[in-house]
């Protein structure tokens, strides 16, 4: 919570000042009280009053003052609201190493299932595109709200070849930036993000993904990265020999940090689904400051009315 006018918190000094004033008035009444010899008899006749009746009205008045002080500061809270029109590009590694079975049933199948969960979970107005890549970006689906199209494209991904991560990110960044084309959106560029899933280092022959991340940073397009797999992952080569295919979380972390996104390391399918849902909630919503002055002011009014009611009912005065 943030306060637009925190100086009004000085009004809280009224609380200790009021307490001292009440105590002073009580002491003054005691000094000037007339002693009566029949006090013990009267006390026996008149029923004892609960102690809370003496302090509750004053406490409620203090609460009302405190709430009103906070209301005057114009407090604001940060809330998330769905973005009216966001664009997200899924960049999915479909290189040969995605056939590894260290993530069940395979890395490729786990990636497909998580992507489908993501597509189904984001708001309907969110435009989602897809870049599937191996040695080059082989599958490109422009951003769309048609979830059926995206599902069919995901089902068609097959794992083979190399890992041209930089080239795939460049294609995805172009797609996000194209959504800001004035001819499409009347000059209003919708928010965009890229979700990259890969299990290995980028091929040296492709673009450096860090350079693409810097371009994404300039375009205000964060890249969220997911390094999929375990260090023990292997695939079988053409000669039947196992080939280690460990993930490269360091490069993925650098891509996310440079672009202003966030990185994750995942070694099981359930965790991958969870990560995709988290990222979906972030890229399809935006933070908004909302003033809650009325809540504090309303609470102050309620406390004041109750204090007046109790004070007048029990003692004929508020304090």
PyMOL commands that set and color helices and strands:
alter all, ss='L'
color gray80, all
select helices_A, chain A and resi 6-31+39-45+52-72+96-99+107-121+147-155+165-178+182-185+209-218+249-259+269-283+293-314
alter helices_A, ss='H'
color red, helices_A
select strands_A, chain A and resi 2-3+75-82+87-93+127-133+137-144+192-198+222-228+234-236+242-244+263-266+285-291
alter strands_A, ss='S'
color yellow, strands_A
deselect
rebuild
show_as cartoon
